[in-house]
Amino acid sequence: MGKIMIVAGLTLVVLGAAWTWAPWLFGWFGKLPGDLRFQRGNGTVFIPLGSMLLISLALNLIYYLFLRR
């Protein structure tokens, strides 16, 4: 369990650094097919279904390849 927490923490640090110093790497987030955006008046509702599906598939693939027993 400790190893998983260390890897998760390091991954978050790397992603945070990339988001800070290279924001163009995440320009695709929220612009995929299936991402819903509703605007009415001065209110906006954003539901990133396509982006979350892609991230979920990627994380499941990583888990399957590296952490399976």
N, C-alpha and C positions, 0 to 999 in steps of 0.2 A: 504494500500500500504506500509506503514511503517513496519508493521509486516513481510510482505513478504521479504522486503529488509533486515531486521535484520536476519531472518532465512537464507536467501541466503548468507549473509556475514558470519554468524557463520558456515554454511556448508562449505564454501570455506576455512575458517581457519582450520577446522577439516581435510578436505581433504589435504590441504597443509602440515599440521603437519604430517599426516599419510604418505604422499609421501616423506617427509624429513626423518623421523625416522623409517619408516617401508616400504621401497620401494618394498619388496617382495609381498606386498598386491596387487600391480599393475602389477605384472609380466605377467599377462594374456593379458594385453592391447597390441594389435598389433599382437597377435599370434592366433587369432580365425579364423575359416574358413570364408572366404570372405574378409579377409584383404589382400590387394594386395601390392606386393613389386616388383618393376622392377629395375634391376641393369644392367647397361651397362657401361663398362669402369670404370671411377671413379665417375659416377653419380648414384644416387638412387632416385627413386620416390616411396613414401609410401602413400597408400590410405587405411585408416582403416575402410572400409565399415562395416564389421561384428561387430567390437567393437563399432562403433558409433550407429549402429542399436540396439545393446544390451543396451547401455546407454540411448538411446532415449526411448526404451520400459520401462526401469526402471523408468525414470523420469515421463513418462506419467502415469504409474501405481501409483506412489507416488502422483501425482497431482490428479488423479481420486479418490484415497482413502481419502486424507486429505483435499483437497482444493475445492472440488465440493460443489455446493449449492443445 
